[in-house]
Amino acid sequence: MAQWHTLWSPSGGLVRRSDRLEAGALLGSLLLVVLLVPLLVGLGLAVGRNLAADAARQRATGHSVTAVLLQDSPPVAVDASGELVAASARTPARWHLASGVTRDGLVPADHGLRAGARVRIWLDAAGWPAPLPLSPLRAAATGTLVGVSSWLAALAVLTLGLATLHQGLEHLRGRAWAREWAAVDAGSDRR
């Protein structure tokens, strides 16, 4: 609350110009953080809508089929700490299109599957493997994450800026105090 008093105290008070600058920067930053909320909510909603629309187009033009693995998928791989390296691996497989055409290619398959195992894959409009479209819930969650993380990033940048300003002003204030004390010491030596 001292910052608010600093902004509106009389000019003849014990408030330095640097105190007013710092208080004004804090007030401006707080206002900016609040004003960014509706803008970044709109950004998150737009991202969510765009992702949902793309997923709907992918679902309308693609479809899932069962592919048969032509080779064993790689065994489960773990790193030195025992963590799973990847949930699936691209493995050669064969699938049939609705037109009767047979295709071969690499498809995502769980580790440790044997040749001949059947896996469900998503095909694009051309009949080639594609990532599974996002669900509407996942699209909305991604949009929300974009909006919230953008707001947090703005908050972090403003906080860093305020901290940098504060450090710079503290340095200037310290130098001003040193000059004033030097002048007081010089005055006391003359007496």
Backbone as JSON Lines, residues from 0, in Angstrom:
{"i":0,"aa":"M","n":[0.81,-1.21,0.0],"ca":[0.0,0.0,0.0],"c":[0.85,1.27,0.0]}
{"i":1,"aa":"A","n":[2.1,1.14,0.39],"ca":[2.97,2.31,0.41],"c":[3.15,2.87,-1.01]}
{"i":2,"aa":"Q","n":[3.08,1.99,-2.03],"ca":[3.24,2.46,-3.41],"c":[2.14,3.43,-3.79]}
{"i":3,"aa":"W","n":[0.89,3.18,-3.36],"ca":[-0.21,4.06,-3.74],"c":[-0.02,5.43,-3.09]}
{"i":4,"aa":"H","n":[0.41,5.44,-1.85],"ca":[0.65,6.72,-1.16],"c":[1.79,7.47,-1.86]}
{"i":5,"aa":"T","n":[2.77,6.75,-2.32],"ca":[3.91,7.37,-3.0],"c":[3.48,8.12,-4.24]}
{"i":6,"aa":"L","n":[2.53,7.57,-4.97],"ca":[2.09,8.22,-6.2],"c":[1.38,9.54,-5.93]}
{"i":7,"aa":"W","n":[0.61,9.6,-4.83],"ca":[-0.24,10.76,-4.62],"c":[0.19,11.65,-3.46]}
{"i":8,"aa":"S","n":[1.37,11.44,-2.94],"ca":[1.81,12.31,-1.85],"c":[2.21,13.67,-2.41]}
{"i":9,"aa":"P","n":[2.17,14.7,-1.59],"ca":[2.54,16.04,-2.07],"c":[3.97,16.07,-2.59]}
{"i":10,"aa":"S","n":[4.2,16.92,-3.57],"ca":[5.53,16.96,-4.19],"c":[6.59,17.45,-3.23]}
{"i":11,"aa":"G","n":[6.22,18.14,-2.2],"ca":[7.21,18.64,-1.25],"c":[7.54,17.62,-0.18]}
{"i":12,"aa":"G","n":[6.94,16.42,-0.22],"ca":[7.16,15.41,0.82],"c":[8.51,14.73,0.66]}
{"i":13,"aa":"L","n":[8.68,13.7,1.41],"ca":[9.93,12.96,1.4],"c":[9.92,11.84,0.36]}
{"i":14,"aa":"V","n":[9.27,12.09,-0.74],"ca":[9.18,11.09,-1.8],"c":[10.1,11.49,-2.94]}
{"i":15,"aa":"R","n":[10.99,10.58,-3.28],"ca":[11.93,10.85,-4.37],"c":[11.25,10.6,-5.72]}
{"i":16,"aa":"R","n":[11.8,11.21,-6.75],"ca":[11.29,11.0,-8.09],"c":[11.39,9.52,-8.47]}
{"i":17,"aa":"S","n":[12.45,8.86,-8.03],"ca":[12.61,7.44,-8.33],"c":[11.52,6.6,-7.65]}
{"i":18,"aa":"D","n":[11.07,7.04,-6.46],"ca":[9.98,6.34,-5.78],"c":[8.7,6.46,-6.59]}
{"i":19,"aa":"R","n":[8.44,7.63,-7.11],"ca":[7.24,7.83,-7.94],"c":[7.33,6.99,-9.22]}
{"i":20,"aa":"L","n":[8.51,6.97,-9.84],"ca":[8.69,6.19,-11.05],"c":[8.43,4.71,-10.78]}
{"i":21,"aa":"E","n":[8.98,4.2,-9.69],"ca":[8.8,2.79,-9.36],"c":[7.34,2.48,-9.05]}
{"i":22,"aa":"A","n":[6.68,3.35,-8.29],"ca":[5.27,3.15,-7.97],"c":[4.41,3.21,-9.23]}
{"i":23,"aa":"G","n":[4.72,4.14,-10.12],"ca":[3.98,4.25,-11.38],"c":[4.17,3.02,-12.25]}
{"i":24,"aa":"A","n":[5.39,2.49,-12.28],"ca":[5.66,1.28,-13.07],"c":[4.89,0.1,-12.49]}
{"i":25,"aa":"L","n":[4.82,0.0,-11.17],"ca":[4.07,-1.08,-10.54],"c":[2.58,-0.96,-10.86]}
{"i":26,"aa":"L","n":[2.04,0.23,-10.73],"ca":[0.62,0.44,-11.03],"c":[0.33,0.13,-12.5]}
{"i":27,"aa":"G","n":[1.2,0.62,-13.4],"ca":[1.02,0.36,-14.83],"c":[1.09,-1.13,-15.14]}
{"i":28,"aa":"S","n":[2.01,-1.83,-14.5],"ca":[2.13,-3.27,-14.72],"c":[0.91,-4.02,-14.24]}
{"i":29,"aa":"L","n":[0.4,-3.64,-13.07],"ca":[-0.81,-4.3,-12.55],"c":[-2.0,-4.07,-13.48]}
{"i":30,"aa":"L","n":[-2.14,-2.85,-13.97],"ca":[-3.22,-2.57,-14.91],"c":[-3.07,-3.37,-16.2]}
{"i":31,"aa":"L","n":[-1.83,-3.46,-16.69],"ca":[-1.59,-4.21,-17.92],"c":[-1.92,-5.69,-17.73]}
{"i":32,"aa":"V","n":[-1.52,-6.26,-16.59],"ca":[-1.81,-7.67,-16.32],"c":[-3.32,-7.91,-16.3]}
{"i":33,"aa":"V","n":[-4.07,-6.98,-15.71],"ca":[-5.53,-7.13,-15.67],"c":[-6.13,-6.94,-17.06]}
{"i":34,"aa":"L","n":[-5.64,-5.96,-17.82],"ca":[-6.17,-5.72,-19.16],"c":[-5.83,-6.84,-20.15]}
{"i":35,"aa":"L","n":[-4.75,-7.58,-19.89],"ca":[-4.38,-8.68,-20.76],"c":[-5.31,-9.88,-20.63]}
{"i":36,"aa":"V","n":[-6.02,-9.98,-19.51],"ca":[-6.87,-11.15,-19.28],"c":[-7.88,-11.36,-20.41]}
{"i":37,"aa":"P","n":[-8.72,-10.36,-20.75],"ca":[-9.69,-10.63,-21.82],"c":[-9.02,-10.89,-23.18]}
{"i":38,"aa":"L","n":[-7.92,-10.23,-23.45],"ca":[-7.21,-10.44,-24.72],"c":[-6.69,-11.87,-24.8]}
{"i":39,"aa":"L","n":[-6.09,-12.36,-23.74],"ca":[-5.51,-13.71,-23.76],"c":[-6.58,-14.8,-23.62]}
{"i":40,"aa":"V","n":[-7.71,-14.48,-22.99],"ca":[-8.84,-15.42,-23.0],"c":[-9.33,-15.58,-24.43]}
{"i":41,"aa":"G","n":[-9.43,-14.47,-25.15],"ca":[-9.83,-14.52,-26.56],"c":[-8.84,-15.31,-27.4]}
{"i":42,"aa":"L","n":[-7.55,-15.14,-27.13],"ca":[-6.53,-15.9,-27.85],"c":[-6.71,-17.4,-27.59]}
{"i":43,"aa":"G","n":[-6.88,-17.77,-26.33],"ca":[-7.07,-19.18,-25.99],"c":[-8.31,-19.77,-26.64]}
{"i":44,"aa":"L","n":[-9.4,-19.0,-26.63],"ca":[-10.64,-19.47,-27.28],"c":[-10.45,-19.64,-28.78]}
{"i":45,"aa":"A","n":[-9.75,-18.7,-29.4],"ca":[-9.51,-18.78,-30.84],"c":[-8.65,-19.99,-31.18]}
{"i":46,"aa":"V","n":[-7.61,-20.24,-30.39],"ca":[-6.75,-21.4,-30.63],"c":[-7.57,-22.68,-30.47]}
{"i":47,"aa":"G","n":[-8.37,-22.76,-29.42],"ca":[-9.21,-23.94,-29.19],"c":[-10.19,-24.17,-30.34]}
{"i":48,"aa":"R","n":[-10.85,-23.09,-30.81],"ca":[-11.79,-23.22,-31.93],"c":[-11.08,-23.68,-33.2]}
{"i":49,"aa":"N","n":[-9.9,-23.1,-33.48],"ca":[-9.16,-23.49,-34.69],"c":[-8.72,-24.95,-34.63]}
{"i":50,"aa":"L","n":[-8.24,-25.38,-33.47],"ca":[-7.83,-26.78,-33.33],"c":[-9.03,-27.72,-33.48]}
{"i":51,"aa":"A","n":[-10.16,-27.33,-32.89],"ca":[-11.37,-28.16,-33.0],"c":[-11.86,-28.23,-34.45]}
{"i":52,"aa":"A","n":[-11.78,-27.11,-35.18],"ca":[-12.2,-27.1,-36.58],"c":[-11.26,-27.96,-37.43]}
{"i":53,"aa":"D","n":[-9.95,-27.87,-37.18],"ca":[-8.99,-28.72,-37.92],"c":[-9.25,-30.19,-37.63]}
{"i":54,"aa":"A","n":[-9.51,-30.52,-36.37],"ca":[-9.78,-31.92,-36.01],"c":[-11.07,-32.41,-36.67]}
{"i":55,"aa":"A","n":[-12.09,-31.55,-36.73],"ca":[-13.35,-31.94,-37.38],"c":[-13.12,-32.21,-38.86]}
{"i":56,"aa":"R","n":[-12.3,-31.37,-39.53],"ca":[-11.98,-31.59,-40.94],"c":[-11.22,-32.91,-41.12]}
{"i":57,"aa":"Q","n":[-10.29,-33.19,-40.2],"ca":[-9.53,-34.43,-40.29],"c":[-10.45,-35.65,-40.1]}
{"i":58,"aa":"R","n":[-11.39,-35.54,-39.16],"ca":[-12.33,-36.65,-38.93],"c":[-13.27,-36.82,-40.13]}
{"i":59,"aa":"A","n":[-13.62,-35.71,-40.79],"ca":[-14.54,-35.78,-41.93],"c":[-13.86,-36.38,-43.16]}
{"i":60,"aa":"T","n":[-12.56,-36.18,-43.31],"ca":[-11.88,-36.65,-44.52],"c":[-11.08,-37.92,-44.29]}
{"i":61,"aa":"G","n":[-10.77,-38.26,-43.05],"ca":[-9.98,-39.45,-42.77],"c":[-10.82,-40.54,-42.12]}
{"i":62,"aa":"H","n":[-10.18,-41.63,-41.82],"ca":[-10.88,-42.74,-41.15],"c":[-9.83,-43.68,-40.54]}
{"i":63,"aa":"S","n":[-10.29,-44.56,-39.69],"ca":[-9.37,-45.51,-39.09],"c":[-9.53,-46.87,-39.75]}
{"i":64,"aa":"V","n":[-8.43,-47.59,-39.8],"ca":[-8.43,-48.96,-40.35],"c":[-7.52,-49.81,-39.47]}
{"i":65,"aa":"T","n":[-7.57,-51.09,-39.71],"ca":[-6.67,-52.01,-39.02],"c":[-5.52,-52.34,-39.95]}
{"i":66,"aa":"A","n":[-4.31,-52.17,-39.44],"ca":[-3.11,-52.52,-40.21],"c":[-2.49,-53.77,-39.58]}
{"i":67,"aa":"V","n":[-1.82,-54.53,-40.4],"ca":[-1.14,-55.75,-39.95],"c":[0.36,-55.49,-40.01]}
{"i":68,"aa":"L","n":[1.06,-55.71,-38.88],"ca":[2.5,-55.48,-38.84],"c":[3.22,-56.51,-39.71]}
{"i":69,"aa":"L","n":[4.17,-56.04,-40.52],"ca":[4.96,-56.92,-41.38],"c":[6.23,-57.39,-40.68]}
{"i":70,"aa":"Q","n":[6.62,-56.67,-39.62],"ca":[7.81,-57.02,-38.83],"c":[7.47,-56.84,-37.36]}
{"i":71,"aa":"D","n":[8.3,-57.42,-36.5],"ca":[8.15,-57.18,-35.07],"c":[8.44,-55.7,-34.79]}
{"i":72,"aa":"S","n":[7.67,-55.13,-33.9],"ca":[8.02,-53.76,-33.49],"c":[9.18,-53.86,-32.51]}
{"i":73,"aa":"P","n":[9.97,-52.8,-32.38],"ca":[11.13,-52.87,-31.49],"c":[10.71,-53.2,-30.05]}
{"i":74,"aa":"P","n":[11.6,-53.81,-29.29],"ca":[11.27,-54.09,-27.9],"c":[11.15,-52.79,-27.11]}
{"i":75,"aa":"V","n":[10.56,-52.89,-25.95],"ca":[10.4,-51.72,-25.08],"c":[11.79,-51.15,-24.8]}
{"i":76,"aa":"A","n":[11.94,-49.85,-24.97],"ca":[13.23,-49.19,-24.76],"c":[13.14,-48.28,-23.54]}
{"i":77,"aa":"V","n":[14.12,-48.41,-22.67],"ca":[14.19,-47.55,-21.49],"c":[15.54,-46.87,-21.46]}
{"i":78,"aa":"D","n":[15.59,-45.68,-20.87],"ca":[16.86,-44.97,-20.76],"c":[17.6,-45.41,-19.5]}
{"i":79,"aa":"A","n":[18.72,-44.79,-19.21],"ca":[19.56,-45.18,-18.08],"c":[18.84,-45.07,-16.74]}
{"i":80,"aa":"S","n":[17.84,-44.16,-16.65],"ca":[17.11,-44.0,-15.39],"c":[15.92,-44.93,-15.29]}
{"i":81,"aa":"G","n":[15.7,-45.77,-16.32],"ca":[14.58,-46.7,-16.29],"c":[13.29,-46.14,-16.84]}
{"i":82,"aa":"E","n":[13.33,-44.93,-17.42],"ca":[12.14,-44.31,-18.0],"c":[11.9,-44.83,-19.41]}
{"i":83,"aa":"L","n":[10.64,-45.0,-19.77],"ca":[10.26,-45.43,-21.11],"c":[10.69,-44.36,-22.11]}
{"i":84,"aa":"V","n":[11.4,-44.77,-23.17],"ca":[11.9,-43.82,-24.16],"c":[10.77,-43.33,-25.06]}
{"i":85,"aa":"A","n":[9.93,-44.23,-25.55],"ca":[8.82,-43.85,-26.42],"c":[7.71,-44.87,-26.24]}
{"i":86,"aa":"A","n":[6.47,-44.4,-26.34],"ca":[5.32,-45.3,-26.17],"c":[5.11,-46.18,-27.39]}
{"i":87,"aa":"S","n":[5.52,-45.7,-28.56],"ca":[5.33,-46.49,-29.78],"c":[6.51,-46.27,-30.71]}
{"i":88,"aa":"A","n":[6.59,-47.13,-31.71],"ca":[7.66,-47.02,-32.7],"c":[7.05,-47.19,-34.08]}
{"i":89,"aa":"R","n":[7.64,-46.54,-35.06],"ca":[7.16,-46.67,-36.44],"c":[7.64,-48.03,-36.97]}
{"i":90,"aa":"T","n":[6.66,-48.83,-37.38],"ca":[6.92,-50.22,-37.77],"c":[6.28,-50.49,-39.13]}
{"i":91,"aa":"P","n":[6.96,-51.25,-40.0],"ca":[6.37,-51.57,-41.31],"c":[5.05,-52.36,-41.14]}
{"i":92,"aa":"A","n":[4.05,-51.95,-41.91],"ca":[2.74,-52.61,-41.82],"c":[2.05,-52.55,-43.17]}
{"i":93,"aa":"R","n":[0.93,-53.29,-43.27],"ca":[0.12,-53.3,-44.49],"c":[-1.33,-53.05,-44.07]}
{"i":94,"aa":"W","n":[-2.06,-52.27,-44.89],"ca":[-3.47,-52.02,-44.64],"c":[-4.2,-51.94,-45.97]}
{"i":95,"aa":"H","n":[-5.51,-52.07,-45.9],"ca":[-6.34,-52.06,-47.1],"c":[-7.24,-50.82,-47.08]}
{"i":96,"aa":"L","n":[-7.35,-50.18,-48.24],"ca":[-8.24,-49.03,-48.39],"c":[-9.63,-49.53,-48.78]}
{"i":97,"aa":"A","n":[-10.63,-48.69,-48.62],"ca":[-12.0,-49.06,-48.98],"c":[-12.12,-49.4,-50.47]}
{"i":98,"aa":"S","n":[-11.25,-48.81,-51.29],"ca":[-11.28,-49.08,-52.73],"c":[-10.69,-50.44,-53.08]}
{"i":99,"aa":"G","n":[-10.13,-51.15,-52.09],"ca":[-9.54,-52.45,-52.33],"c":[-8.04,-52.4,-52.53]}
{"i":100,"aa":"V","n":[-7.47,-51.2,-52.63],"ca":[-6.03,-51.04,-52.8],"c":[-5.33,-51.41,-51.49]}
{"i":101,"aa":"T","n":[-4.22,-52.11,-51.61],"ca":[-3.41,-52.47,-50.44],"c":[-2.2,-51.54,-50.39]}
{"i":102,"aa":"R","n":[-1.91,-51.05,-49.21],"ca":[-0.76,-50.15,-49.04],"c":[0.17,-50.71,-47.98]}
{"i":103,"aa":"D","n":[1.46,-50.42,-48.15],"ca":[2.47,-50.73,-47.14],"c":[3.12,-49.42,-46.71]}
{"i":104,"aa":"G","n":[3.49,-49.35,-45.44],"ca":[4.17,-48.16,-44.94],"c":[4.47,-48.31,-43.46]}
{"i":105,"aa":"L","n":[5.04,-47.26,-42.91],"ca":[5.37,-47.26,-41.49],"c":[4.18,-46.73,-40.7]}
{"i":106,"aa":"V","n":[3.83,-47.44,-39.63],"ca":[2.71,-47.03,-38.78],"c":[3.16,-47.04,-37.33]}
{"i":107,"aa":"P","n":[2.54,-46.23,-36.48],"ca":[2.89,-46.28,-35.06],"c":[2.35,-47.57,-34.43]}
{"i":108,"aa":"A","n":[3.21,-48.3,-33.73],"ca":[2.81,-49.54,-33.07],"c":[3.46,-49.6,-31.69]}
{"i":109,"aa":"D","n":[2.75,-50.15,-30.73],"ca":[3.32,-50.33,-29.4],"c":[4.57,-51.18,-29.49]}
{"i":110,"aa":"H","n":[5.49,-50.94,-28.58],"ca":[6.72,-51.74,-28.53],"c":[6.4,-53.19,-28.16]}
{"i":111,"aa":"G","n":[7.2,-54.08,-28.71],"ca":[7.11,-55.48,-28.34],"c":[6.05,-56.29,-29.07]}
{"i":112,"aa":"L","n":[5.39,-55.73,-30.08],"ca":[4.4,-56.49,-30.84],"c":[5.09,-57.36,-31.88]}
{"i":113,"aa":"R","n":[4.5,-58.48,-32.18],"ca":[5.06,-59.43,-33.15],"c":[4.49,-59.16,-34.55]}
{"i":114,"aa":"A","n":[5.24,-59.59,-35.55],"ca":[4.75,-59.52,-36.94],"c":[3.41,-60.25,-37.0]}
{"i":115,"aa":"G","n":[2.45,-59.65,-37.72],"ca":[1.11,-60.23,-37.81],"c":[0.14,-59.61,-36.83]}
{"i":116,"aa":"A","n":[0.65,-58.86,-35.86],"ca":[-0.23,-58.2,-34.9],"c":[-1.04,-57.13,-35.61]}
{"i":117,"aa":"R","n":[-2.26,-56.92,-35.14],"ca":[-3.15,-55.92,-35.75],"c":[-3.16,-54.66,-34.88]}
{"i":118,"aa":"V","n":[-3.02,-53.5,-35.56],"ca":[-3.06,-52.21,-34.86],"c":[-4.03,-51.29,-35.58]}
{"i":119,"aa":"R","n":[-4.74,-50.47,-34.81],"ca":[-5.64,-49.48,-35.4],"c":[-4.82,-48.24,-35.75]}
{"i":120,"aa":"I","n":[-4.99,-47.74,-36.97],"ca":[-4.3,-46.53,-37.4],"c":[-5.31,-45.57,-38.02]}
{"i":121,"aa":"W","n":[-4.98,-44.3,-38.04],"ca":[-5.8,-43.27,-38.67],"c":[-5.19,-42.93,-40.01]}
{"i":122,"aa":"L","n":[-6.03,-42.88,-41.04],"ca":[-5.56,-42.53,-42.39],"c":[-6.1,-41.17,-42.78]}
{"i":123,"aa":"D","n":[-5.28,-40.43,-43.55],"ca":[-5.75,-39.15,-44.08],"c":[-6.61,-39.39,-45.31]}
{"i":124,"aa":"A","n":[-7.02,-38.33,-45.98],"ca":[-7.9,-38.45,-47.14],"c":[-7.25,-39.22,-48.28]}
{"i":125,"aa":"A","n":[-5.91,-39.19,-48.35],"ca":[-5.2,-39.91,-49.4],"c":[-4.94,-41.37,-49.04]}
{"i":126,"aa":"G","n":[-5.29,-41.78,-47.83],"ca":[-5.11,-43.18,-47.43],"c":[-3.77,-43.49,-46.79]}
{"i":127,"aa":"W","n":[-3.05,-42.46,-46.34],"ca":[-1.76,-42.66,-45.67],"c":[-1.89,-42.39,-44.18]}
{"i":128,"aa":"P","n":[-1.05,-43.04,-43.37],"ca":[-1.13,-42.86,-41.91],"c":[-0.98,-41.38,-41.51]}
{"i":129,"aa":"A","n":[-1.79,-40.97,-40.57],"ca":[-1.79,-39.59,-40.08],"c":[-2.04,-39.63,-38.57]}
{"i":130,"aa":"P","n":[-1.68,-38.56,-37.88],"ca":[-1.98,-38.52,-36.45],"c":[-3.49,-38.55,-36.21]}
{"i":131,"aa":"L","n":[-3.88,-39.15,-35.13],"ca":[-5.29,-39.19,-34.74],"c":[-5.76,-37.76,-34.47]}
{"i":132,"aa":"P","n":[-6.93,-37.34,-35.0],"ca":[-7.41,-35.98,-34.75],"c":[-7.65,-35.73,-33.26]}
{"i":133,"aa":"L","n":[-7.48,-34.5,-32.86],"ca":[-7.74,-34.12,-31.47],"c":[-9.22,-34.26,-31.15]}
{"i":134,"aa":"S","n":[-9.51,-34.61,-29.93],"ca":[-10.9,-34.6,-29.48],"c":[-11.29,-33.15,-29.19]}
{"i":135,"aa":"P","n":[-12.59,-32.82,-29.2],"ca":[-13.0,-31.45,-28.88],"c":[-12.52,-31.03,-27.48]}
{"i":136,"aa":"L","n":[-12.52,-31.95,-26.53],"ca":[-12.06,-31.63,-25.18],"c":[-10.57,-31.3,-25.17]}
{"i":137,"aa":"R","n":[-9.79,-32.07,-25.92],"ca":[-8.35,-31.81,-25.98],"c":[-8.06,-30.49,-26.69]}
{"i":138,"aa":"A","n":[-8.83,-30.17,-27.72],"ca":[-8.66,-28.89,-28.42],"c":[-8.95,-27.73,-27.47]}
{"i":139,"aa":"A","n":[-10.03,-27.85,-26.7],"ca":[-10.37,-26.8,-25.73],"c":[-9.31,-26.69,-24.64]}
{"i":140,"aa":"A","n":[-8.8,-27.83,-24.18],"ca":[-7.76,-27.81,-23.15],"c":[-6.49,-27.16,-23.66]}
{"i":141,"aa":"T","n":[-6.14,-27.43,-24.92],"ca":[-4.95,-26.82,-25.5],"c":[-5.13,-25.31,-25.62]}
{"i":142,"aa":"G","n":[-6.31,-24.87,-26.05],"ca":[-6.59,-23.43,-26.12],"c":[-6.5,-22.77,-24.76]}
{"i":143,"aa":"T","n":[-7.03,-23.44,-23.74],"ca":[-6.95,-22.91,-22.37],"c":[-5.5,-22.81,-21.93]}
{"i":144,"aa":"L","n":[-4.73,-23.84,-22.22],"ca":[-3.31,-23.84,-21.86],"c":[-2.56,-22.7,-22.54]}
{"i":145,"aa":"V","n":[-2.88,-22.45,-23.81],"ca":[-2.24,-21.34,-24.53],"c":[-2.58,-20.01,-23.87]}
{"i":146,"aa":"G","n":[-3.85,-19.78,-23.55],"ca":[-4.25,-18.53,-22.91],"c":[-3.6,-18.34,-21.55]}
{"i":147,"aa":"V","n":[-3.65,-19.37,-20.71],"ca":[-3.09,-19.26,-19.36],"c":[-1.57,-19.1,-19.41]}
{"i":148,"aa":"S","n":[-0.91,-19.9,-20.26],"ca":[0.55,-19.8,-20.31],"c":[0.99,-18.46,-20.89]}
{"i":149,"aa":"S","n":[0.23,-17.9,-21.81],"ca":[0.56,-16.57,-22.35],"c":[0.43,-15.51,-21.26]}
{"i":150,"aa":"W","n":[-0.61,-15.61,-20.44],"ca":[-0.8,-14.65,-19.36],"c":[0.33,-14.79,-18.34]}
{"i":151,"aa":"L","n":[0.69,-16.02,-18.01],"ca":[1.78,-16.23,-17.05],"c":[3.1,-15.73,-17.61]}
{"i":152,"aa":"A","n":[3.32,-15.9,-18.91],"ca":[4.54,-15.4,-19.53],"c":[4.58,-13.87,-19.46]}
{"i":153,"aa":"A","n":[3.44,-13.23,-19.73],"ca":[3.38,-11.76,-19.63],"c":[3.64,-11.32,-18.2]}
{"i":154,"aa":"L","n":[3.06,-12.03,-17.24],"ca":[3.28,-11.71,-15.83],"c":[4.75,-11.86,-15.47]}
{"i":155,"aa":"A","n":[5.4,-12.91,-15.96],"ca":[6.81,-13.12,-15.68],"c":[7.68,-12.02,-16.28]}
{"i":156,"aa":"V","n":[7.36,-11.62,-17.51],"ca":[8.14,-10.55,-18.17],"c":[7.96,-9.23,-17.4]}
{"i":157,"aa":"L","n":[6.73,-8.91,-17.02],"ca":[6.5,-7.68,-16.26],"c":[7.19,-7.72,-14.9]}
{"i":158,"aa":"T","n":[7.14,-8.87,-14.25],"ca":[7.81,-9.01,-12.95],"c":[9.32,-8.84,-13.1]}
{"i":159,"aa":"L","n":[9.88,-9.45,-14.12],"ca":[11.31,-9.29,-14.38],"c":[11.65,-7.83,-14.68]}
{"i":160,"aa":"G","n":[10.81,-7.18,-15.46],"ca":[11.03,-5.77,-15.75],"c":[10.97,-4.91,-14.5]}
{"i":161,"aa":"L","n":[9.98,-5.17,-13.64],"ca":[9.89,-4.42,-12.38],"c":[11.09,-4.68,-11.49]}
{"i":162,"aa":"A","n":[11.53,-5.93,-11.42],"ca":[12.7,-6.25,-10.59],"c":[13.95,-5.56,-11.12]}
{"i":163,"aa":"T","n":[14.1,-5.53,-12.44],"ca":[15.24,-4.85,-13.06],"c":[15.19,-3.34,-12.79]}
{"i":164,"aa":"L","n":[14.01,-2.76,-12.94],"ca":[13.84,-1.34,-12.65],"c":[14.17,-1.05,-11.19]}
{"i":165,"aa":"H","n":[13.66,-1.88,-10.29],"ca":[13.91,-1.7,-8.86],"c":[15.42,-1.76,-8.56]}
{"i":166,"aa":"Q","n":[16.11,-2.76,-9.13],"ca":[17.55,-2.87,-8.9],"c":[18.29,-1.65,-9.41]}
{"i":167,"aa":"G","n":[17.93,-1.19,-10.6],"ca":[18.58,0.0,-11.15],"c":[18.33,1.23,-10.31]}
{"i":168,"aa":"L","n":[17.09,1.41,-9.87],"ca":[16.77,2.56,-9.03],"c":[17.45,2.47,-7.67]}
{"i":169,"aa":"E","n":[17.53,1.27,-7.11],"ca":[18.23,1.09,-5.83],"c":[19.7,1.47,-5.97]}
{"i":170,"aa":"H","n":[20.3,1.11,-7.1],"ca":[21.7,1.47,-7.34],"c":[21.84,3.0,-7.4]}
{"i":171,"aa":"L","n":[20.94,3.65,-8.14],"ca":[20.99,5.12,-8.22],"c":[20.73,5.76,-6.87]}
{"i":172,"aa":"R","n":[19.79,5.21,-6.1],"ca":[19.51,5.75,-4.77],"c":[20.71,5.61,-3.86]}
{"i":173,"aa":"G","n":[21.38,4.46,-3.95],"ca":[22.58,4.24,-3.12],"c":[23.68,5.23,-3.46]}
{"i":174,"aa":"R","n":[23.87,5.48,-4.75],"ca":[24.88,6.47,-5.15],"c":[24.5,7.87,-4.67]}
{"i":175,"aa":"A","n":[23.2,8.19,-4.74],"ca":[22.76,9.51,-4.28],"c":[22.99,9.65,-2.77]}
{"i":176,"aa":"W","n":[22.68,8.58,-2.01],"ca":[22.93,8.62,-0.56],"c":[24.41,8.81,-0.27]}
{"i":177,"aa":"A","n":[25.27,8.11,-1.02],"ca":[26.72,8.24,-0.8],"c":[27.18,9.67,-1.06]}
{"i":178,"aa":"R","n":[26.66,10.28,-2.12],"ca":[27.03,11.68,-2.41],"c":[26.55,12.61,-1.3]}
{"i":179,"aa":"E","n":[25.31,12.38,-0.82],"ca":[24.77,13.25,0.24],"c":[25.53,13.08,1.54]}
{"i":180,"aa":"W","n":[25.91,11.84,1.88],"ca":[26.69,11.63,3.1],"c":[28.08,12.23,2.96]}
{"i":181,"aa":"A","n":[28.65,12.14,1.78],"ca":[29.96,12.76,1.55],"c":[29.87,14.26,1.75]}
{"i":182,"aa":"A","n":[28.77,14.86,1.29],"ca":[28.59,16.31,1.47],"c":[28.4,16.64,2.95]}
{"i":183,"aa":"V","n":[27.68,15.81,3.68],"ca":[27.49,16.03,5.13],"c":[28.82,15.91,5.85]}
{"i":184,"aa":"D","n":[29.61,14.86,5.49],"ca":[30.93,14.69,6.11],"c":[31.84,15.88,5.79]}
{"i":185,"aa":"A","n":[31.81,16.35,4.56],"ca":[32.63,17.49,4.18],"c":[32.22,18.72,4.96]}
{"i":186,"aa":"G","n":[30.92,18.89,5.21],"ca":[30.44,20.03,5.99],"c":[30.83,19.94,7.46]}
{"i":187,"aa":"S","n":[30.88,18.73,8.0],"ca":[31.24,18.58,9.41],"c":[32.75,18.75,9.61]}
{"i":188,"aa":"D","n":[33.55,18.48,8.58],"ca":[35.01,18.69,8.69],"c":[35.35,20.16,8.7]}
{"i":189,"aa":"R","n":[34.54,21.0,8.11],"ca":[34.82,22.45,8.06],"c":[34.54,23.13,9.38]}
{"i":190,"aa":"R","n":[33.82,22.54,10.23],"ca":[33.48,23.18,11.51],"c":[34.57,23.08,12.5]}
